[in-house]
Amino acid sequence: KFIEPIYQIIFTLVLVGFQMVLVIISLVVVYPHATTERVLNSENTNDVPTLVVTCATPHIALIGLQMLYYTVLLIASNALAMLTIQFPANFNEVRYVAFSTFFIGIIWIAFVVVFFAIQGNREVQTAIISFAIQMSALAVLICMFGSRIFIMIVWPSKNVSGGMNTQ
């Protein structure tokens, strides 16, 4: 009953609405402040100071709360995908979703630990989060579509739908 498109749209709106509430609360509680700093360094050959603009990091508890929400969302979306995908018995799409979720979980566990371990260097923390997001997207693309693309490129003769059981 809850697999119909209207329920999926409502479910998505509830999840996105909750995430928006989390972000708005975090912006109200800890408003991000930008600080400017003039730095003289050896990279400047003309002795003109470099203006460095950094954003003050919000409270760690808010970041942890958002990461906890993303973890619950990841587990819930994996469970929902396994429950709602109804394909023929020989078309096992669930394993691609499970691999994708597994790799995203591993990536975020590794990168979040490194993010919190490096507290002093904002540039490295920003690079770590950016890299984790890019690796998550790449993991989803490879896990969901990698095998299909591999078969289309390497073995185009096996790219047929005759083996599927249609009813």
N, C-alpha and C positions, 0 to 999 in steps of 0.2 A: 504493500500500500504506500509506503513512504519512498518508493523508488520513482514515482511519477515526477515529471519535470517541475511542476509547481512546488512540490516539497523540496526538491533540490535547490530551487531558486530561493525559497524561504530560508533553508538551512545556510546557504551561502551568505545571504543578507544578514542573518543573525551572527555568523562568524565574523564577517567584515565589520558589522556594527560594534561588536564587542572589542575588536582590535582598534577601531577608531576611538572608542571610549577610553581604552588604555592609553593611547597616544595623547589624547586631549588631557587626561588626568596627569600624565607625566609632563606635559608642557605647562600645565597650570602650577603643579607642585614645584617643579624645578625648571624655571624658565631658562633656556639656553642663552648664555651671555658670551659674546665674542670679545676677546681681549686682543689688543694690538701691542706689538713689541718691536722696537727697532734693534736690529742685530748687526753688528760689524763682524764679518767673518773673512776668512782668507780667500774665499771664492770671488769676492768683489775685487776687481783690479783697479777700480777708480775710487776706492775708499768711500763710496756712497752706502749708507746703511740700507739693509734690506728690511722691509716691513713684513713681519710675520703675523698673520691673523689666525688665532686659534679659537676654537669653540670650547667653552667649559663643559666638561663631561658631566652628564646628569648623574644623579645618585645611583650607586651600584644596585640598590634594591629594585629600582624601576627597570633597569636593564635585565636583572635576573627574573623579574616578574614577566617581562615580555618574552624572554627566552623560554620560560616555563610554559607560557601560553603557546608559543610556536611548537614546543615539544608535544604538548597535548593535541594541538591541531594536526601535527604530523602523524601521531598514532591514530587519532580519530579518522583522518582521511584515508589512512592505510586500511583500517578496519572497514570503513564504509565502502572502499573500492573492492575489497574482497567479498563483501556481502552483496553488492549491487551488480557486479560484472556477471552476466549470464551468457556465456558462449557455449558452443558445443563442447563435448567432453575432450576432444582432441585439440582444442584451441585454448591453450592455457595462458591467458593474458595476465592472470593474477601474479605469476612469478615475476613478470617485468615490473609490476607495481611494487611488489615486495622488495625486489632488488633495489629499485630506485629509492624507496623509503629507507632501506637498510644503509645504503651508501650516504644518503643525506644525513642520517643520524650519526654515522661514523665521522663524517666531515665536520659536523657541528660540535660533536664532543671534543674532537681534537682541536679545532680552532678556537672554541670558547675557552678551553683550558689555557691555551697559549695567550689569548687576549687578556684574561685576568692575571696571568703570570707577569705580563709586561705592563706595569702600571705607569712607568715614568715617560715612556716614549709615545707620544700621540700619533706621530707619523706612522710608526710601525703598527700601532693598534688599528688605525684607519686602513692600512694596507692589508692587515690580516682579515678584517671584516669584509673588505671588498673582495679579496681572494676567496674567502669562504662562500660568499654569495655566487661568485662566478663558477666555482667548483660545484656548488649545488645544482646550478642550472645545467652545467655540462654533464653531471652525473645523471640527471633526469633525461637529458637528450640521448646519452649513450645507452642507458638501461632500457629506455622505452623504444628507441628506434635504431639502436646500433646493430642489432642482429638482422633487422630487415634490410638496412642499407648495405651491410656486409654481403648478404645473399644477393642483392640486386647488382652489386659491383663485381663480386668474385664469381658467383655461380648464377648467372642470369637464367640458366636452364631450369633451376629449381624454383624460380619465382613464378609458380603456378598455383592456382587455387583448387586444383583437382583433388587434393588430399583431404579437403575439408568435408565434413559430414553435414549436409544441408537437409533440413526437414521442413 
